Amino acid sequence: MHPVLFSIGNLNIYGYGTCIALGMIAAVVFGCRRAKNHNVDPDLIFTAGLAGIVAGVIGAKIAYWLVELDEIIANPKLLLSLDGGFVFYGGIICGILVPYIYIKLIKKQTFLDKLDLAIPAVSLAQAFGRMGCFLAGCCYGKEAAASWYTVVFPENAYSSAPAGVPLIPTQLLSAGGDLLLFALLFLISKKEKFRGEATAFYMLFYSTGRFLIEFLRGDEARGTIGIFSTSQFISLFIFAGGVILLILSAKKGLSPFGSRELDQDHPFGQSIAASDGTAESVKSEE
């Protein structure tokens, strides 16, 4: 556990923030490279990705405040604090909603095919985030008998994990699951049969994994709704949404990455238009 990786004078460089930043960079780079490979304007994905990152951070923070609403009401000054946690589902929802507004409503382009292209990057970023949780000592698991798979956190003022107690390393389990999902979604998106398939499988697999991992979590400050934790309750709706999206997308049968809605004033759009024109002229000559 390394909540503070190193310090430069009075400036602390935190492990959690570093992992989040690395995850964001990796996700944007991955998304832009895939965009170029699939004849989608990389600038569009870059802008939408940055907007999604900012919205995701804000959404995750707001969701955390909602989970900790009683504490916020008791001490409203906590709203001004940059310390504290984040709720991943809040980040996912806002991190997808804002790019949707940008791509669909502002740029007037199809959104679902772009989301399919970038959705593996979401799991990649989440994996980095969970590694950050491990370094920070948050989102820890339940106490367990000491074994090869348990982890013991030392006493640290920056960590909320109980010190000197064997715990299930739920952060590492989540990170491993996210990396596995990243690889799986990458394979699915490469062989996608219809638009929306990769996104639907992300919703199905991630919500299932999150629902199950919550049974192993030991940190109590996660909120509950009935018999479920807040994340488990949200997972039920995410899973249902994934089923609906998969069925509806399969029925529509829209081709994946089929849209070439690029601004012809953009150099990338002009190059694609030129290549299309060349292909058509060759075909006509034949």
ZAMARGU-4260 file (C-alpha; in steps of 0.2 Angstrom, whole numbers, plus 5000, padded with zeros to 4 digits):
<rodrens>
0) 5000/5000/5000 | 5007/5017/4995 | 4994/5031/4997 | 5008/5043/4994 | 5020/5038/4981
5) 5033/5052/4984 | 5033/5070/4989 | 5041/5085/4981 | 5043/5097/4995 | 5026/5099/5003
10) 5018/5092/4987 | 5012/5074/4989 | 5010/5063/4974 | 4996/5051/4978 | 4995/5033/4971
15) 4977/5034/4968 | 4977/5050/4958 | 4992/5043/4948 | 4983/5027/4943 | 4968/5037/4938
20) 4978/5048/4927 | 4987/5034/4919 | 4971/5025/4916 | 4963/5040/4908 | 4979/5042/4897
25) 4979/5024/4892 | 4960/5025/4888 | 4961/5040/4877 | 4976/5034/4868 | 4968/5017/4865
30) 4952/5025/4859 | 4960/5037/4847 | 4971/5023/4839 | 4955/5012/4837 | 4946/5027/4829
35) 4959/5029/4816 | 4959/5010/4812 | 4941/5011/4809 | 4939/5026/4799 | 4932/5037/4813
40) 4938/5054/4816 | 4951/5052/4830 | 4948/5071/4835 | 4930/5067/4838 | 4935/5052/4850
45) 4948/5063/4858 | 4936/5077/4862 | 4922/5065/4868 | 4935/5056/4878 | 4941/5071/4887
50) 4923/5077/4890 | 4919/5060/4897 | 4934/5060/4909 | 4929/5076/4916 | 4911/5071/4918
55) 4916/5054/4925 | 4926/5062/4939 | 4912/5074/4943 | 4899/5060/4942 | 4909/5049/4953
60) 4911/5062/4966 | 4893/5067/4966 | 4888/5049/4967 | 4899/5047/4982 | 4891/5062/4990
65) 4874/5054/4988 | 4880/5038/4996 | 4887/5048/5011 | 4872/5060/5011 | 4869/5059/5030
70) 4887/5064/5033 | 4886/5078/5021 | 4871/5085/5029 | 4879/5084/5046 | 4895/5093/5039
75) 4891/5102/5023 | 4910/5108/5022 | 4914/5091/5016 | 4907/5096/4999 | 4922/5108/4997
80) 4934/5095/5001 | 4944/5086/4987 | 4948/5072/4999 | 4936/5056/5001 | 4930/5043/4989
85) 4922/5041/4972 | 4908/5029/4966 | 4913/5021/4950 | 4895/5019/4943 | 4893/5038/4945
90) 4908/5040/4934 | 4902/5027/4921 | 4885/5035/4919 | 4891/5053/4918 | 4906/5048/4908
95) 4895/5040/4894 | 4881/5053/4895 | 4892/5068/4891 | 4900/5060/4876 | 4883/5055/4870
100) 4877/5073/4871 | 4893/5079/4862 | 4893/5066/4848 | 4874/5063/4845 | 4866/5080/4849
105) 4880/5092/4845 | 4890/5084/4831 | 4875/5075/4824 | 4883/5058/4822 | 4879/5041/4827
110) 4884/5037/4845 | 4883/5018/4848 | 4896/5013/4835 | 4908/5025/4843 | 4904/5018/4860
115) 4907/5000/4854 | 4924/5006/4847 | 4929/5014/4864 | 4921/5003/4877 | 4936/4991/4880
120) 4945/5007/4885 | 4932/5010/4899 | 4937/4993/4907 | 4956/4997/4905 | 4953/5014/4914
125) 4944/5005/4928 | 4958/4992/4930 | 4970/5006/4933 | 4957/5014/4945 | 4956/4998/4955
130) 4975/4997/4956 | 4974/5015/4963 | 4962/5009/4976 | 4974/4996/4982 | 4988/5008/4984
135) 4976/5020/4993 | 4970/5006/5005 | 4951/5010/5000 | 4938/4998/4994 | 4945/4984/5004
140) 4938/4967/5007 | 4931/4957/5022 | 4942/4950/5035 | 4948/4932/5031 | 4959/4919/5039
145) 4977/4923/5034 | 4982/4914/5018 | 4991/4916/5002 | 4977/4926/4994 | 4975/4938/5009
150) 4983/4955/5011 | 4988/4965/5027 | 4988/4983/5026 | 5000/4993/5038 | 4995/5008/5048
155) 4993/5023/5038 | 4985/5040/5041 | 4980/5041/5023 | 4971/5024/5022 | 4954/5019/5028
160) 4958/5000/5028 | 4960/4991/5045 | 4979/4989/5049 | 4987/4972/5053 | 4971/4962/5048
165) 4971/4949/5034 | 4959/4955/5021 | 4952/4949/5004 | 4961/4959/4991 | 4945/4965/4982
170) 4954/4979/4974 | 4966/4967/4965 | 4952/4955/4961 | 4942/4969/4953 | 4957/4975/4943
175) 4961/4958/4937 | 4942/4956/4931 | 4943/4973/4923 | 4959/4968/4913 | 4951/4952/4908
180) 4935/4961/4903 | 4946/4973/4893 | 4954/4959/4883 | 4937/4950/4880 | 4928/4966/4874
185) 4943/4970/4862 | 4940/4953/4855 | 4921/4955/4854 | 4922/4972/4846 | 4934/4965/4833
190) 4922/4952/4827 | 4906/4962/4831 | 4891/4956/4821 | 4880/4971/4825 | 4881/4988/4832
195) 4879/4989/4851 | 4885/4971/4854 | 4901/4976/4863 | 4893/4989/4874 | 4879/4977/4878
200) 4892/4964/4884 | 4901/4977/4894 | 4885/4981/4903 | 4881/4962/4906 | 4899/4957/4912
205) 4904/4972/4922 | 4887/4973/4931 | 4888/4954/4935 | 4906/4955/4942 | 4902/4971/4952
210) 4887/4963/4959 | 4897/4948/4965 | 4912/4957/4971 | 4901/4967/4983 | 4898/4952/4993
215) 4917/4952/4997 | 4919/4970/5001 | 4922/4975/5019 | 4921/4994/5019 | 4904/4999/5026
220) 4904/5017/5019 | 4895/5011/5002 | 4877/5014/5006 | 4863/5001/5005 | 4846/5000/4997
225) 4836/4987/5005 | 4846/4971/5006 | 4858/4977/4992 | 4873/4988/4993 | 4870/5004/4982
230) 4882/4997/4968 | 4873/4980/4968 | 4856/4989/4966 | 4863/4999/4952 | 4870/4983/4944
235) 4853/4975/4943 | 4847/4990/4931 | 4864/4990/4922 | 4862/4971/4918 | 4844/4973/4913
240) 4849/4987/4902 | 4862/4976/4894 | 4850/4963/4890 | 4838/4975/4882 | 4852/4983/4872
245) 4858/4966/4866 | 4841/4961/4860 | 4836/4977/4852 | 4853/4979/4843 | 4852/4961/4837
250) 4835/4964/4830 | 4840/4981/4821 | 4856/4972/4814 | 4865/4989/4811 | 4883/4986/4804
255) 4896/4989/4817 | 4907/5004/4814 | 4897/5007/4798 | 4895/5025/4799 | 4908/5037/4790
260) 4900/5053/4796 | 4915/5064/4795 | 4916/5082/4792 | 4923/5084/4775 | 4932/5100/4780
265) 4942/5089/4792 | 4959/5082/4784 | 4954/5065/4790 | 4937/5066/4782 | 4945/5072/4766
270) 4957/5058/4765 | 4943/5045/4768 | 4932/5054/4755 | 4947/5054/4743 | 4950/5035/4746
275) 4931/5031/4743 | 4932/5042/4727 | 4947/5032/4721 | 4939/5016/4725 | 4923/5021/4715
280) 4933/5027/4700 | 4943/5010/4699 | 4926/5001/4701 | 4918/5011/4687 | 4934/5008/4675
285) 4932/4989/4678
</rodrens>
